[in-house]
Amino acid sequence: MMNQEGMRMLNDIHIVDFVLVDLALYLDTHPYDQEAMEYFNHYARIKNKMAKDFSMRYFPLTQDLAESGKEWRWGAAPLPWEGAC
Amino acid sequence: MKDFGFDGNCDKFPIGMAYVPWQRFDRLYDNLEEGFRNGTIFPELNKPFTGRRCVR
């Protein structure tokens, strides 16, 4: 299901996601700050790519990344309280 | 949105009020994981409670 590499990828996604949260909080009060917006766009692209890669290799983090073929991968993904994500 | 940055002119501010300096975008942590652990990506906002007066 998910190995050490997967856990590391997920941890990196959490870190980049946190950066976006904090940048968004800053941008809420500084809506014209160009530099902050460039950082946000940059890390948003990175996070989207990481989430897509993770979802292809392990399990979809969000339904829109399910890309199911034979089986509905979203349903087969481990549940949050099962400690996998 | 008006910039509420402090231009150093104390006279125009009524006394007895509290003022919070407006955050300026300086820089992020070089190591984002360090920011993640500290709960902020802005080094200047990392103010750990040391159990006594605010000294670094």
N, CA and C atoms of all chains as a GROMACS GRO file, in nm:
protein
  423
    1MET      N    1   0.087  -0.117   0.000
    1MET     CA    2   0.000   0.000   0.000
    1MET      C    3   0.091   0.123   0.000
    2MET      N    4   0.158   0.153   0.111
    2MET     CA    5   0.244   0.272   0.111
    2MET      C    6   0.371   0.240   0.188
    3ASN      N    7   0.485   0.273   0.128
    3ASN     CA    8   0.612   0.240   0.191
    3ASN      C    9   0.677   0.367   0.248
    4GLN      N   10   0.803   0.354   0.282
    4GLN     CA   11   0.877   0.467   0.342
    4GLN      C   12   0.878   0.586   0.248
    5GLU      N   13   0.899   0.557   0.121
    5GLU     CA   14   0.905   0.663   0.021
    5GLU      C   15   0.773   0.739   0.015
    6GLY      N   16   0.662   0.664   0.025
    6GLY     CA   17   0.530   0.726   0.022
    6GLY      C   18   0.509   0.816   0.142
    7MET      N   19   0.554   0.766   0.258
    7MET     CA   20   0.539   0.846   0.381
    7MET      C   21   0.617   0.977   0.368
    8ARG      N   22   0.736   0.966   0.306
    8ARG     CA   23   0.820   1.086   0.290
    8ARG      C   24   0.752   1.184   0.194
    9MET      N   25   0.696   1.131   0.084
    9MET     CA   26   0.627   1.219  -0.013
    9MET      C   27   0.510   1.288   0.055
   10LEU      N   28   0.436   1.212   0.135
   10LEU     CA   29   0.318   1.269   0.202
   10LEU      C   30   0.361   1.378   0.300
   11ASN      N   31   0.472   1.355   0.368
   11ASN     CA   32   0.522   1.456   0.462
   11ASN      C   33   0.560   1.583   0.387
   12ASP      N   34   0.624   1.567   0.272
   12ASP     CA   35   0.661   1.685   0.192
   12ASP      C   36   0.536   1.760   0.146
   13ILE      N   37   0.432   1.684   0.111
   13ILE     CA   38   0.307   1.750   0.067
   13ILE      C   39   0.248   1.829   0.183
   14HIS      N   40   0.255   1.772   0.304
   14HIS     CA   41   0.203   1.845   0.422
   14HIS      C   42   0.279   1.975   0.441
   15ILE      N   43   0.412   1.970   0.421
   15ILE     CA   44   0.493   2.090   0.442
   15ILE      C   45   0.457   2.197   0.340
   16VAL      N   46   0.449   2.159   0.213
   16VAL     CA   47   0.418   2.258   0.108
   16VAL      C   48   0.276   2.311   0.127
   17ASP      N   49   0.186   2.224   0.170
   17ASP     CA   50   0.048   2.267   0.194
   17ASP      C   51   0.045   2.371   0.305
   18PHE      N   52   0.126   2.349   0.408
   18PHE     CA   53   0.131   2.445   0.519
   18PHE      C   54   0.184   2.580   0.472
   19VAL      N   55   0.283   2.577   0.383
   19VAL     CA   56   0.337   2.702   0.327
   19VAL      C   57   0.225   2.778   0.258
   20LEU      N   58   0.140   2.706   0.183
   20LEU     CA   59   0.031   2.773   0.112
   20LEU      C   60  -0.070   2.832   0.210
   21VAL      N   61  -0.096   2.760   0.318
   21VAL     CA   62  -0.190   2.812   0.418
   21VAL      C   63  -0.137   2.943   0.477
   22ASP      N   64  -0.007   2.942   0.513
   22ASP     CA   65   0.049   3.061   0.576
   22ASP      C   66   0.058   3.178   0.478
   23LEU      N   67   0.093   3.148   0.354
   23LEU     CA   68   0.097   3.254   0.253
   23LEU      C   69  -0.043   3.311   0.228
   24ALA      N   70  -0.143   3.223   0.230
   24ALA     CA   71  -0.280   3.270   0.206
   24ALA      C   72  -0.323   3.362   0.320
   25LEU      N   73  -0.285   3.326   0.444
   25LEU     CA   74  -0.319   3.412   0.558
   25LEU      C   75  -0.256   3.549   0.538
   26TYR      N   76  -0.129   3.550   0.493
   26TYR     CA   77  -0.062   3.679   0.470
   26TYR      C   78  -0.131   3.755   0.358
   27LEU      N   79  -0.164   3.686   0.249
   27LEU     CA   80  -0.224   3.754   0.134
   27LEU      C   81  -0.363   3.806   0.165
   28ASP      N   82  -0.432   3.742   0.259
   28ASP     CA   83  -0.564   3.793   0.298
   28ASP      C   84  -0.554   3.937   0.348
   29THR      N   85  -0.443   3.970   0.413
   29THR     CA   86  -0.429   4.107   0.466
   29THR      C   87  -0.337   4.192   0.378
   30HIS      N   88  -0.274   4.130   0.281
   30HIS     CA   89  -0.185   4.204   0.192
   30HIS      C   90  -0.215   4.165   0.046
   31PRO      N   91  -0.337   4.197   0.001
   31PRO     CA   92  -0.382   4.143  -0.128
   31PRO      C   93  -0.308   4.197  -0.250
   32TYR      N   94  -0.218   4.296  -0.230
   32TYR     CA   95  -0.147   4.348  -0.347
   32TYR      C   96   0.002   4.318  -0.341
   33ASP      N   97   0.040   4.230  -0.251
   33ASP     CA   98   0.183   4.202  -0.234
   33ASP      C   99   0.229   4.106  -0.344
   34GLN      N  100   0.298   4.159  -0.443
   34GLN     CA  101   0.337   4.079  -0.561
   34GLN      C  102   0.429   3.964  -0.522
   35GLU      N  103   0.526   3.996  -0.437
   35GLU     CA  104   0.625   3.893  -0.403
   35GLU      C  105   0.558   3.774  -0.337
   36ALA      N  106   0.466   3.803  -0.244
   36ALA     CA  107   0.397   3.694  -0.174
   36ALA      C  108   0.314   3.614  -0.273
   37MET      N  109   0.253   3.682  -0.370
   37MET     CA  110   0.170   3.610  -0.468
   37MET      C  111   0.253   3.520  -0.556
   38GLU      N  112   0.376   3.567  -0.590
   38GLU     CA  113   0.463   3.482  -0.672
   38GLU      C  114   0.503   3.356  -0.595
   39TYR      N  115   0.532   3.376  -0.467
   39TYR     CA  116   0.563   3.258  -0.383
   39TYR      C  117   0.443   3.164  -0.381
   40PHE      N  118   0.325   3.219  -0.364
   40PHE     CA  119   0.205   3.133  -0.356
   40PHE      C  120   0.186   3.054  -0.485
   41ASN      N  121   0.195   3.124  -0.597
   41ASN     CA  122   0.175   3.055  -0.727
   41ASN      C  123   0.279   2.945  -0.745
   42HIS      N  124   0.403   2.978  -0.706
   42HIS     CA  125   0.513   2.882  -0.721
   42HIS      C  126   0.485   2.756  -0.640
   43TYR      N  127   0.452   2.774  -0.512
   43TYR     CA  128   0.433   2.656  -0.427
   43TYR      C  129   0.301   2.586  -0.457
   44ALA      N  130   0.203   2.658  -0.509
   44ALA     CA  131   0.078   2.593  -0.546
   44ALA      C  132   0.102   2.496  -0.661
   45ARG      N  133   0.182   2.539  -0.760
   45ARG     CA  134   0.214   2.448  -0.871
   45ARG      C  135   0.288   2.324  -0.819
   46ILE      N  136   0.383   2.347  -0.728
   46ILE     CA  137   0.460   2.235  -0.675
   46ILE      C  138   0.368   2.138  -0.602
   47LYS      N  139   0.280   2.194  -0.518
   47LYS     CA  140   0.193   2.108  -0.438
   47LYS      C  141   0.099   2.028  -0.528
   48ASN      N  142   0.046   2.091  -0.630
   48ASN     CA  143  -0.046   2.019  -0.720
   48ASN      C  144   0.026   1.905  -0.789
   49LYS      N  145   0.151   1.929  -0.829
   49LYS     CA  146   0.226   1.823  -0.897
   49LYS      C  147   0.254   1.709  -0.800
   50MET      N  148   0.296   1.744  -0.678
   50MET     CA  149   0.328   1.640  -0.578
   50MET      C  150   0.204   1.559  -0.546
   51ALA      N  151   0.090   1.625  -0.532
   51ALA     CA  152  -0.033   1.553  -0.496
   51ALA      C  153  -0.074   1.461  -0.610
   52LYS      N  154  -0.056   1.507  -0.734
   52LYS     CA  155  -0.091   1.424  -0.849
   52LYS      C  156   0.001   1.302  -0.855
   53ASP      N  157   0.132   1.327  -0.839
   53ASP     CA  158   0.228   1.216  -0.842
   53ASP      C  159   0.196   1.114  -0.733
   54PHE      N  160   0.171   1.163  -0.613
   54PHE     CA  161   0.142   1.073  -0.500
   54PHE      C  162   0.017   0.991  -0.530
   55SER      N  163  -0.082   1.061  -0.583
   55SER     CA  164  -0.211   0.993  -0.607
   55SER      C  165  -0.196   0.886  -0.714
   56MET      N  166  -0.110   0.910  -0.813
   56MET     CA  167  -0.091   0.807  -0.916
   56MET      C  168  -0.019   0.686  -0.856
   57ARG      N  169   0.080   0.712  -0.771
   57ARG     CA  170   0.164   0.601  -0.723
   57ARG      C  171   0.102   0.528  -0.606
   58TYR      N  172   0.026   0.597  -0.520
   58TYR     CA  173  -0.022   0.530  -0.398
   58TYR      C  174  -0.175   0.530  -0.394
   59PHE      N  175  -0.233   0.640  -0.351
   59PHE     CA  176  -0.380   0.647  -0.351
   59PHE      C  177  -0.420   0.794  -0.364
   60PRO      N  178  -0.539   0.820  -0.418
   60PRO     CA  179  -0.579   0.960  -0.441
   60PRO      C  180  -0.599   1.035  -0.309
   61LEU      N  181  -0.540   1.154  -0.300
   61LEU     CA  182  -0.556   1.237  -0.180
   61LEU      C  183  -0.688   1.312  -0.186
   62THR      N  184  -0.732   1.342  -0.308
   62THR     CA  185  -0.863   1.405  -0.325
   62THR      C  186  -0.936   1.332  -0.438
   63GLN      N  187  -1.067   1.339  -0.437
   63GLN     CA  188  -1.144   1.261  -0.534
   63GLN      C  189  -1.107   1.294  -0.677
   64ASP      N  190  -1.078   1.422  -0.704
   64ASP     CA  191  -1.051   1.460  -0.844
   64ASP      C  192  -0.920   1.400  -0.893
   65LEU      N  193  -0.840   1.346  -0.801
   65LEU     CA  194  -0.713   1.284  -0.844
   65LEU      C  195  -0.726   1.133  -0.851
   66ALA      N  196  -0.848   1.083  -0.847
   66ALA     CA  197  -0.866   0.938  -0.837
   66ALA      C  198  -0.818   0.867  -0.964
   67GLU      N  199  -0.848   0.921  -1.085
   67GLU     CA  200  -0.803   0.858  -1.210
   67GLU      C  201  -0.825   0.706  -1.207
   68SER      N  202  -0.947   0.668  -1.182
   68SER     CA  203  -0.971   0.524  -1.165
   68SER      C  204  -0.980   0.456  -1.301
   69GLY      N  205  -0.945   0.328  -1.304
   69GLY     CA  206  -0.955   0.247  -1.427
   69GLY      C  207  -1.049   0.132  -1.399
   70LYS      N  208  -0.993   0.022  -1.346
   70LYS     CA  209  -1.078  -0.095  -1.321
   70LYS      C  210  -1.158  -0.078  -1.194
   71GLU      N  211  -1.094  -0.012  -1.096
   71GLU     CA  212  -1.158  -0.003  -0.964
   71GLU      C  213  -1.169   0.145  -0.926
   72TRP      N  214  -1.272   0.178  -0.846
   72TRP     CA  215  -1.290   0.315  -0.797
   72TRP      C  216  -1.186   0.339  -0.688
   73ARG      N  217  -1.076   0.404  -0.731
   73ARG     CA  218  -0.960   0.414  -0.642
   73ARG      C  219  -0.988   0.498  -0.518
   74TRP      N  220  -1.079   0.592  -0.527
   74TRP     CA  221  -1.108   0.676  -0.411
   74TRP      C  222  -1.165   0.590  -0.298
   75GLY      N  223  -1.252   0.502  -0.335
   75GLY     CA  224  -1.314   0.415  -0.235
   75GLY      C  225  -1.214   0.318  -0.175
   76ALA      N  226  -1.116   0.279  -0.257
   76ALA     CA  227  -1.018   0.180  -0.209
   76ALA      C  228  -0.909   0.245  -0.126
   77ALA      N  229  -0.903   0.379  -0.126
   77ALA     CA  230  -0.796   0.448  -0.053
   77ALA      C  231  -0.812   0.425   0.097
   78PRO      N  232  -0.701   0.424   0.173
   78PRO     CA  233  -0.713   0.404   0.318
   78PRO      C  234  -0.786   0.523   0.380
   79LEU      N  235  -0.859   0.497   0.484
   79LEU     CA  236  -0.936   0.604   0.549
   79LEU      C  237  -0.845   0.679   0.646
   80PRO      N  238  -0.873   0.807   0.668
   80PRO     CA  239  -0.784   0.889   0.751
   80PRO      C  240  -0.756   0.826   0.888
   81TRP      N  241  -0.859   0.764   0.949
   81TRP     CA  242  -0.835   0.709   1.083
   81TRP      C  243  -0.762   0.575   1.079
   82GLU      N  244  -0.732   0.531   0.955
   82GLU     CA  245  -0.652   0.409   0.945
   82GLU      C  246  -0.503   0.444   0.943
   83GLY      N  247  -0.475   0.573   0.962
   83GLY     CA  248  -0.337   0.614   0.984
   83GLY      C  249  -0.251   0.623   0.861
   84ALA      N  250  -0.312   0.614   0.743
   84ALA     CA  251  -0.224   0.612   0.625
   84ALA      C  252  -0.206   0.751   0.567
   85CYS      N  253  -0.300   0.844   0.596
   85CYS     CA  254  -0.281   0.973   0.525
   85CYS      C  255  -0.297   1.088   0.622
   86MET      N  256  -0.689   4.840  -0.117
   86MET     CA  257  -0.684   4.830   0.029
   86MET      C  258  -0.578   4.929   0.078
   87LYS      N  259  -0.615   5.015   0.173
   87LYS     CA  260  -0.522   5.118   0.220
   87LYS      C  261  -0.406   5.052   0.293
   88ASP      N  262  -0.285   5.110   0.276
   88ASP     CA  263  -0.168   5.055   0.346
   88ASP      C  264  -0.164   5.120   0.484
   89PHE      N  265  -0.173   5.037   0.590
   89PHE     CA  266  -0.174   5.092   0.726
   89PHE      C  267  -0.034   5.092   0.785
   90GLY      N  268   0.067   5.090   0.694
   90GLY     CA  269   0.203   5.083   0.745
   90GLY      C  270   0.232   5.204   0.832
   91PHE      N  271   0.318   5.184   0.930
   91PHE     CA  272   0.348   5.295   1.024
   91PHE      C  273   0.456   5.381   0.962
   92ASP      N  274   0.428   5.508   0.941
   92ASP     CA  275   0.528   5.595   0.874
   92ASP      C  276   0.609   5.672   0.978
   93GLY      N  277   0.605   5.625   1.105
   93GLY     CA  278   0.693   5.682   1.205
   93GLY      C  279   0.643   5.811   1.265
   94ASN      N  280   0.524   5.858   1.219
   94ASN     CA  281   0.474   5.986   1.269
   94ASN      C  282   0.380   5.962   1.387
   95CYS      N  283   0.440   5.967   1.512
   95CYS     CA  284   0.362   5.931   1.630
   95CYS      C  285   0.250   6.032   1.659
   96ASP      N  286   0.270   6.159   1.618
   96ASP     CA  287   0.178   6.264   1.664
   96ASP      C  288   0.035   6.238   1.620
   97LYS      N  289   0.019   6.179   1.503
   97LYS     CA  290  -0.120   6.172   1.452
   97LYS      C  291  -0.196   6.055   1.515
   98PHE      N  292  -0.129   5.978   1.605
   98PHE     CA  293  -0.199   5.864   1.664
   98PHE      C  294  -0.249   5.902   1.804
   99PRO      N  295  -0.378   5.883   1.835
   99PRO     CA  296  -0.428   5.912   1.970
   99PRO      C  297  -0.357   5.826   2.072
  100ILE      N  298  -0.334   5.884   2.191
  100ILE     CA  299  -0.265   5.809   2.295
  100ILE      C  300  -0.363   5.708   2.354
  101GLY      N  301  -0.305   5.616   2.430
  101GLY     CA  302  -0.391   5.522   2.504
  101GLY      C  303  -0.449   5.411   2.417
  102MET      N  304  -0.398   5.403   2.294
  102MET     CA  305  -0.447   5.298   2.204
  102MET      C  306  -0.334   5.200   2.179
  103ALA      N  307  -0.368   5.077   2.144
  103ALA     CA  308  -0.263   4.978   2.112
  103ALA      C  309  -0.248   4.971   1.961
  104TYR      N  310  -0.126   4.959   1.916
  104TYR     CA  311  -0.102   4.953   1.772
  104TYR      C  312  -0.016   4.831   1.742
  105VAL      N  313  -0.053   4.758   1.637
  105VAL     CA  314   0.027   4.641   1.598
  105VAL      C  315   0.098   4.678   1.468
  106PRO      N  316   0.232   4.677   1.469
  106PRO     CA  317   0.302   4.710   1.343
  106PRO      C  318   0.257   4.617   1.231
  107TRP      N  319   0.239   4.673   1.112
  107TRP     CA  320   0.194   4.596   0.997
  107TRP      C  321   0.305   4.508   0.947
  108GLN      N  322   0.274   4.382   0.916
  108GLN     CA  323   0.379   4.291   0.868
  108GLN      C  324   0.421   4.329   0.727
  109ARG      N  325   0.551   4.335   0.708
  109ARG     CA  326   0.605   4.358   0.573
  109ARG      C  327   0.663   4.225   0.526
  110PHE      N  328   0.650   4.194   0.397
  110PHE     CA  329   0.703   4.067   0.347
  110PHE      C  330   0.854   4.077   0.344
  111ASP      N  331   0.918   3.998   0.428
  111ASP     CA  332   1.064   4.002   0.430
  111ASP      C  333   1.114   3.877   0.358
  112ARG      N  334   1.112   3.766   0.431
  112ARG     CA  335   1.156   3.642   0.365
  112ARG      C  336   1.090   3.523   0.432
  113LEU      N  337   1.100   3.406   0.370
  113LEU     CA  338   1.050   3.282   0.430
  113LEU      C  339   1.168   3.206   0.486
  114TYR      N  340   1.139   3.104   0.566
  114TYR     CA  341   1.246   3.014   0.610
  114TYR      C  342   1.309   2.952   0.487
  115ASP      N  343   1.443   2.941   0.486
  115ASP     CA  344   1.509   2.873   0.373
  115ASP      C  345   1.464   2.727   0.373
  116ASN      N  346   1.464   2.669   0.497
  116ASN     CA  347   1.423   2.529   0.509
  116ASN      C  348   1.274   2.528   0.548
  117LEU      N  349   1.189   2.493   0.455
  117LEU     CA  350   1.045   2.499   0.480
  117LEU      C  351   1.002   2.402   0.591
  118GLU      N  352   1.078   2.293   0.606
  118GLU     CA  353   1.043   2.198   0.711
  118GLU      C  354   1.063   2.264   0.848
  119GLU      N  355   1.164   2.349   0.858
  119GLU     CA  356   1.188   2.422   0.982
  119GLU      C  357   1.069   2.513   1.010
  120GLY      N  358   1.019   2.578   0.906
  120GLY     CA  359   0.900   2.662   0.922
  120GLY      C  360   0.782   2.580   0.967
  121PHE      N  361   0.768   2.461   0.905
  121PHE     CA  362   0.657   2.371   0.939
  121PHE      C  363   0.662   2.334   1.086
  122ARG      N  364   0.784   2.306   1.135
  122ARG     CA  365   0.800   2.266   1.276
  122ARG      C  366   0.770   2.385   1.366
  123ASN      N  367   0.807   2.507   1.320
  123ASN     CA  368   0.787   2.624   1.405
  123ASN      C  369   0.646   2.680   1.395
  124GLY      N  370   0.568   2.629   1.303
  124GLY     CA  371   0.430   2.675   1.294
  124GLY      C  372   0.413   2.805   1.219
  125THR      N  373   0.521   2.849   1.151
  125THR     CA  374   0.508   2.968   1.067
  125THR      C  375   0.617   2.965   0.961
  126ILE      N  376   0.592   3.020   0.845
  126ILE     CA  377   0.695   3.022   0.740
  126ILE      C  378   0.772   3.154   0.747
  127PHE      N  379   0.726   3.243   0.836
  127PHE     CA  380   0.792   3.374   0.849
  127PHE      C  381   0.879   3.372   0.975
  128PRO      N  382   1.012   3.377   0.960
  128PRO     CA  383   1.100   3.372   1.078
  128PRO      C  384   1.066   3.479   1.182
  129GLU      N  385   1.024   3.595   1.133
  129GLU     CA  386   0.999   3.703   1.231
  129GLU      C  387   0.874   3.677   1.314
  130LEU      N  388   0.792   3.580   1.273
  130LEU     CA  389   0.672   3.548   1.353
  130LEU      C  390   0.697   3.431   1.446
  131ASN      N  391   0.817   3.375   1.441
  131ASN     CA  392   0.847   3.262   1.528
  131ASN      C  393   0.887   3.312   1.666
  132LYS      N  394   0.790   3.317   1.757
  132LYS     CA  395   0.815   3.374   1.890
  132LYS      C  396   0.786   3.268   1.995
  133PRO      N  397   0.880   3.174   2.016
  133PRO     CA  398   0.853   3.066   2.112
  133PRO      C  399   0.835   3.120   2.253
  134PHE      N  400   0.740   3.064   2.326
  134PHE     CA  401   0.718   3.106   2.465
  134PHE      C  402   0.826   3.043   2.550
  135THR      N  403   0.907   3.125   2.618
  135THR     CA  404   1.019   3.069   2.693
  135THR      C  405   0.986   3.064   2.842
  136GLY      N  406   0.862   3.090   2.878
  136GLY     CA  407   0.823   3.079   3.018
  136GLY      C  408   0.865   3.200   3.099
  137ARG      N  409   0.930   3.298   3.033
  137ARG     CA  410   0.964   3.420   3.108
  137ARG      C  411   0.962   3.536   3.010
  138ARG      N  412   1.020   3.651   3.044
  138ARG     CA  413   1.009   3.768   2.959
  138ARG      C  414   1.058   3.734   2.820
  139CYS      N  415   1.011   3.807   2.723
  139CYS     CA  416   1.040   3.774   2.585
  139CYS      C  417   1.184   3.812   2.552
  140VAL      N  418   1.275   3.718   2.573
  140VAL     CA  419   1.416   3.744   2.540
  140VAL      C  420   1.462   3.637   2.445
  141ARG      N  421   1.543   3.670   2.348
  141ARG     CA  422   1.591   3.564   2.255
  141ARG      C  423   1.735   3.530   2.291
   0.00000   0.00000   0.00000
